[in-house]
């Protein structure tokens, strides 16, 4: 002890000298005691980003830990009832390079931050309101953290799980989708389909008894009430100018509850003013767009189903009749899409295709691409009607009969386009082809553009690639190379 | 004699409330139209669009009489939320939409012709309502500015630098209004044009304005150039006193940035500095007000200019229209230095009525109505140097004033305009019936 006290006086100059002349000795004499002094237990970290309740027995937990000197060897979740569940072998672990900048003075400890994702189950149902305890251990240390279970609507849980997968694509591989996220989403999907109900359906104006086409328009939950009113009015005045649309079965599905009274008042006013019959469907709870659209389809009376985004605006007349004529004149057609433009007259949609992604993420992972996006509307190759692998859901026409023939999708996608592509690929297996029809032009006017989160897109692409590997490969093999880019 | 056509004029305001050019003209046309006996007209003026408007709404109706003997009505729009981008009202929860009230009014009065003179504080959806209520009526609309094209008060001037603007485009408009997305401007145009599609005939008081609307997307066959008639306030004294030097200039109208008040003051400063003002004993009289409505920076700038030019510039302030003949009598030239396009400026008509040559900016409706070297002079818009040169040129040759005065065309009277309009109504109504 006396020697140590004496050494203290010379520690700093000694350290400088040792570091430059005898690094090994410096490590043993100075660095390790310094680390010990800083108390490694404090450096060790465990952080739970989220604990998502999937069912009363299934939970998905994610977060990160920081283990100095030695790796984490044991991960345990302790349920509110005391059950210890070992996650060590089952847990998906991936480097959290995004946290490296937070090392600060401890960079020298060669620590690696690791993210973790784990879907697991308990033997007994757990109370969803009580906290869990998470525990990680390395060779010498243990760290615990409290995890509060989060219980949202299923689609919000889904989005939150994908948002919690932190890091650039490439820092995690798709096994996390396969073993954790996808099984969790399958359970959520069952709840989604079981959870909603139609609150009311209001008919405005006098409907056509035998409509040929059902236009199904889902009002986006992310758009505020006034903007939704604008969307209905702007579409109504354009629809009112077109006799074919006046004769069709227009269904607006309100994917949100709180503005329904206000929207009902304006809907009545617009129906009176523009003398345009339409129905407004209000749901008991917010659901994702594809589910809301499915409800619209259930109520549709037309021979042809036309999915139209609330952001879409036609500025000419006759476009619906032209699409119906093209559809009816093309014998094996499955889905028909139009030319969609941005407000600057550049292309938003001219058909979708698939592109093999570089093998940084996974083999056989197909990326979804939009043909000619951002290029001028007059681009010659974008002005030829052609077969395409898939059509975007902003403007999507399919015969009711073929939609029923394809059956309902068994898969839960987390981007709207995933559902449309899924239907296209299922129809393709039945021998139908999908067409892009550039003679019909509509405008895509979304001023609240929320870019699709990379994880959402990556998951959708992974899921499509898993489900339709053969179909995608076939359709891309048969596709003319010049018809995409 | 056939049954007179029943015409309804719809205007965003009444001159009793705010005597703006559009409402003065629309009301005068209504009065003149009634006098033709070819048409039996009504005048419907919006009230309530501005918070300063007096309360005019009775319980149970939005309509009340302004003057029974001349068939003028108020149309109260109080309490609505005006969406200036889309030029429509949003009724609050529980309020009856304006379109419903308008529908009731149309059903009651059953006009053959509905002629809109402005849509501000009325809403484009009233056009659609008119067509829905009266499928066979003739719907007309007179453009008085560029409000449908330009969200910047319809002036077609870039908001950030006051540069003249030639066309509207979503990206371009977004640069003037960064808080509004380009898609909203696209939607605005589509929305307005969809509602305008129900109009049978548009009238443009200037060819320039007509061209602007055609470029914007109004079908050319639907819009016609129809000059405004002039509304005389008092018997006009056209005679100008004989003078050796025609050195008295005047500015009439709102003292504001877009009317180019600073341009004419800067030009006078140049003439004072180079001795021209002293040599020819130049005088500039400013008749008008409105400086207090401008921002402080501009007010300060104008006040400094007024101080610097006080030896030969006098700010007289507001005047009553009845005083105009006397005021015109006291000047030789009228200067119209607007830095925006204008349409068919009333001041040019008034100047010509009083046989005064006009010196104006070389753009838009001004350049169209004044022929350079024939009944006035043009100068480069916004250029004080160019205006100073033009004023020097104007004052330095006494004989040319007489030549220019002789070149002033006859001004169309409101009676002539009403007669022409009545004939147009009859022709178009017959055509619609066929």
Interface residues (C-beta under 8 A of the other chain):
Chain A: X226 X229 X230 X233 X234 X237 X238 X240 X241 X261 X262 X265 X269 X272 X273 X274 X275 X313 X315 X342 X343 X344 X443 X445 X446 X447
Chain B: X86 X90 X91 X93 X94 X97 X99 X100 X125 X128 X129 X132 X170 X171 X181 X182 X183 X184 X185 X186 X187 X190 X191 X193 X194 X195 X197
